[in-house]
């Protein structure tokens, strides 16, 4: 069995040509192999072990008491710990189900610092699940709202919230190795906290890394994406090593509208969108957009970056500009067997380099208006040479260091 690990360069530095070729071939093979399995084989993010426990850390359990000191022997509640933790400290969640009926909010102003972030993490080796199934479906009923800044949230699962599973309204946060599933709107969304939030306070410089979002579905079947940074976000938000699958709407949504104007450019890299538009149980909704990566809206130009990512077998387009006429950078991506186009860019001045598009049968030809040179292999009725040797079963997993790893064949 062949293996590859998706290892991006820094946000500003492009990979060396040899690395692009190596990653491109492996990822395309992986994407085709998904089709061969007719389903998703996935391994959840591994649980990393925390640093040695330190004075000032707080401990939370499903049966904790708000008035408890938050020690290992006398744990407190999550809501209480969030108000008490100091910069540099860690809130450790013991494993088990936290059955919650109200949003858990990290309030604006409850901040860490760049050198001493506040941390919310699973207790080493355990798996906490924040379950909000007691909520009704309502825009006010989010699960975990990260409205503070300089927080690091890791190794938790958030499920069945009445709206977003995790909502990020603050800046300079890291959301790592999380799973958002079965929520009744987008699994993880970055947007402003309130309609009164001024533009210079829109959430910026957040990193969503090594995270999975799946089976999120709203009752109308048209809003629940895997991941979103849309409507009202600042600059510098990054998605890296993330997987979005089997959501009722899009895998990623970077939508803009005229009421609020352009958002800050978003970077998506080394990530995977597959089977969006169809839930794991086979359910579909006619109203859903069902794209893998939806990169805009309302003819508003935003210069997003998407690179080294795979769109496989989504219910509409794999990668779509969605009426974003901006100057996007679209490089080293793979589109495989999406229901309509693998690459759909009907306007704009985007730059396309080293992208590959393949099909196992008939389909719709790609359309890429912009600067697309011969380094790309788009689908125009037949597969190009790069598609010829890609076959076998695909598995994806997160490696111990959090990088997205794919294997194919065998």
N, C-alpha and C positions, 0 to 999 in steps of 0.2 A: 504493500500500500504506500502510495506517495503522500508526502506531507508538505505543507507550506505554512509559514506563519506570516501574517500580514504585519509588516514592520515599517511604519511610515517614518519619513524624515520629519524634521521640524516643520512647523506650520509655514515657515517662509522659504524653506529650502526644498527644491525639487529633488527626487531621487536620482541617483546615477542611472545612465542608460541601461547598464547591465542589470541593475536591480529592477527597473521597470519591466524589462523583457522577462525576467524570471518570475516576478509577481504576476504579470499579465497572463502568462501561459498557465500558471498554476490556478489562478482564480477562474479563468475561463473554463478550465477543465472541471473545477469544482462546481461551477454553475451548471454545466451540462449534466454532471453527475446527479445533481438534485432532481432533474427531470427523470433520470433513469429510475430513481427510487420511488417516484410518484408520491413523495411525502417528505416530511422534515425529520431528520435525525439530529437531535441536539443534546448537548451537555450543558447544564446550567453553569453560570460563573462559579469558579472555585472560590472557596472561602479562605481568604488570606488570614494569617495569624497576626494579631495585633502586637504592638510593642509591649514590653513588660508593664504590668499595671502600676500606675503611679498615684501618689497622693494628689487629691483634687479631682480624680476621676469619679464618675458617678455610675451606679449600677441600677438597671431597670429590669423588671420582670413582669410577665403578664399578671401576676398577683401582687405586684408592689403596692405600697401605700403612699399617698401624696405627702404625708407627714413624716415618712421614714427618712433616715439620714442618707440613703443612697449608697450604703456599703454593700459588699458582697453578701453579707449575712442578713442585711435588712434593706432590700432594694426599694427604690421609689418608683413612681410612675413616669412614663415618658414625658407627659406634659409638664410635670413638676421639674424634671431634670433639665429640660430645655431652658427653663427660666433661671436655673441656678448654676449651670456650667460656666466656667470662666475661660477666657482665651487660653488656648494651648491644652485645655482639658478634653477628655473623651467621655462620652456617654456610651456605656456598653449595654446592649440589649441582650438579655438572656434569650435562649431559643424558645420557640413555641408560638402559639397564636395569640395575638393581641386583638381582642374583639372590641372594636371601637365604633362609636356612633356619631362622633363629632370630629371635624378637621383638627389635625395636630399641626399647630402653626408655630413656626419660628418667626417671630414678629420683626418688622423693620426696626433697625437699631440694635437688635440682638446680634451683634457682630463679633467675629473673631478679628484677627489682624493678618496681614500678609505673612508675618513670621510666626504667628501663633494662632492658626485657625482653630475654631471649635469643631469637634469631631463627633459624629453619631455613627456608631458602628456595631455590627454583631459582636457579641462576646466570642472570643477565639474558639473556633470549631463548632459553633452553634448557628442555628438558622431561625432568626425571628421573622414572623410574618405579620404585617399590619393588615388586619382584615376589617373592611368597612361595609360588610354586607348588610348591616342594620340601616344604612343610609338609603334614602330614596334617590332616584335620579333627579338631580337639580344642579344648575350651574354653581350654586354656593357650596355644594357638598364635595369638596376636594378631599383627598386623603391626607397627604403630607404636603404642607405649604412651606417652602423654603424662601421666606421673604427677607431674611437677614443676609448678610454678606460675609465672605470668608468662612464658610462652613465646608466640611468634607463629610459627605454622607456615603456610607459604603456597606455592602453585603447585607442588604435588607430586601425583602419582598413586600410590595404594596399591592393589594388586590381589592376589587369589588367596591371601589369608591363610587359615590353618586355622580362624580364628574372626573377630573384628572386624578390619576393615582398619585403622581408627584408633580407639583406645580412649583416652578422656580421663578420668583419675582425679584430676588436679590441679585447681586453681582459678585464675581470673583469666587464662585463656589465650584466645588468638584463633586459630581455625583458619579459614584464608581461602583461597578459590580452589583447594580441593583436589578431587580426584576419587577416590572409593572405589568399586571395581567388582569383580565376580566373587569376592568374599570369601565364606567359608562360614559366616558369621553376619552380623549387622547391619554395614552398611558403616562407619558412624561411631556410636559409642555413648559416652554419658556415664554413668558409674556409679562407685561406690566402688572403691577399689583392692583391698581384701580384706575377707573377712567380719569381721575384727577391727577394721576402720576405724571409729572412733567417729563418731556422727552429726554432731558439730560439725566433722568433717573430710571430710564428703561433698563431692564436687566442686561448686563454686558459681561464679557470675559468669563462666562461659565463654561466648564468642560464637562461633558457627559461622556463617560469612558467605560468600555467593557461592560455594557449594560444591555439587557434584553427587554423587549416590550412586545407582548403578543395577546391576541384574543380580546382586545379592547373593542367594545361595541356599544353604541348608543341606540336608543329605541327607534330613532328615525333612520339609522343606518347610513348617515352621511357626515358625521363629525369626528368619530373616534379613530384617530391615527395611532401609529406606534409612538413616534416622536414628532414634536413640533417646536419650531421657533418661529412664531408668526405674529402678524398684526402689529405688535408693539414691542420690539426687542432692539437693544443697542448693538454695538459692534463687538466682535471678538468672541462670539459664542462658537464652540467647537463640539462636534460629535466625532468620536474616534473609537474604533473597534466595537461598534454597536451593531445589534441585530434586531430587526423589526420584521415580524412575521405573523401572518394570519390575523391581521386587524381588519375591521370591517370597512375602513376607508383607505387612507394612504399609509405607506410605510413611514415616510417623512413628509411633512407639510411645512413649507416656508411661505405661506400665503400672505399677501398684502392686499389692502383695500384702500379706496380713495379717501375714506373718512379720516384715516390715520396716516396715510402716506407711506413712504419708503421705510423699511426697517434696515438695521445694520447688516452688512454682509456676514453670512454664516459659512463656516467651513464644515464639510462632511468628508471624512476620509477613512479608508480601510474598513468600510462597513458593509452590511448585507441587508437587502430588502427582498423578501420572497413571500409568495403566496398571499399577498395582501389583497383584500377584497373577498376572501373566503376564510371563515373561521375554521379552527381545527376540527370542529364537528361537521364541517361542510356547509354551514349556513352562509347565505349571501344576502345582500340588500341591493335593490336596483338603484337606489339613490347614491350609493357610495361612488367616489371617484376611482378608487382602487389602483392608484399608481404606486410604483415603487418609491421614486423620489420626485416629489412635486416641488418645483423650485421658484414659484412666484404666483402672481395674480394681478388682475386689474390693469394690465399694461403699465405697471410701475417698475422702473429699472432698478435692479439691485445686483451688485457684482459678486454673487456667491462663488464659492470654490467647492467643487466636488471632484474627488480623485480616489483612484484605487478602490473603487466600491463596485458591488455586484447588485444588479437588479434581475431577479429570476422569477419568471412565471407569475408575475403580478397580474391582476385582473384587467388592467388597461395598459398604460405605457410603463416602460421601465424607468427611463429618465425623461422628464418633460419640463420644458420652460414654463408652461402654464401661463402664457402671456407675460412673461418677464422679458422685456426687450433689452436687458442690460448686457454688460460685457463680462459674462461669467467665464470661469476657467474650468473646463471639463476635460479631465485627463486620466488616462490609464484605467478607465472603467469598463465593465463587462455587462452587456445586456443579453439575456438568454430567454427566448420563448415567452416573452410577455405578450398578453392577449392582443394588443394592437401594435404600436411601434415599440421597439427596444429603445430607440432614441427619437424623441419628438421635440424638435426646436423649429418652430415655424416663423421665427423672427429674432431680431436682436443681433448683436455683434460678438457673440461668445466665441471663445477660442477652443478648438477641439484637437487634442493630441493623444495618440496611442490608445484610442478606444477600440473595442472589439464588440461586434454584434453577431450572434449566431442563432440559428433555428434548426430544430429537429425535423421540421416539415415546412408547409407553406405558411405565409404570414404577410404582414404589411411592411412595405419598405420603410426604412428609416428616412427621416428628413432633418437636415442639420443646416440651417441658415447661419452663416457666420464664417469664421476662419477655420476651415477644416482641411488639413493637408493630407498627403499620402501616408502619413504614419497611422491613420485610422483605417479600420476595416469595418465599414458599415454594411448593413444587409440590404442588398438591392435585388433580391430574388434568388440568390444562391449563397452558400457559405464560402468564405474565403479560406485561405490556407491555414490560418491560425485555428480554425474550428475543427480540422480534420481528425485530430488525435485525441479529442476530449471525450472520454466515456468512463463509465463506472460509477459506483455509488459514492455519494458525498456525505460526509459528516462535518459538522462544525463544532467547535468548542472554544472555551477560553483557556489559554495556557495559564500556568501558575503565576506568571507575571502580568496576566490580564490581557495579553495580546490575543487577537482573534486568530484562531488556527483553523484551517480547512484541510481536509484530506479527501482523496478521491481514488477510485480504483479498488481492486481487491475483492 
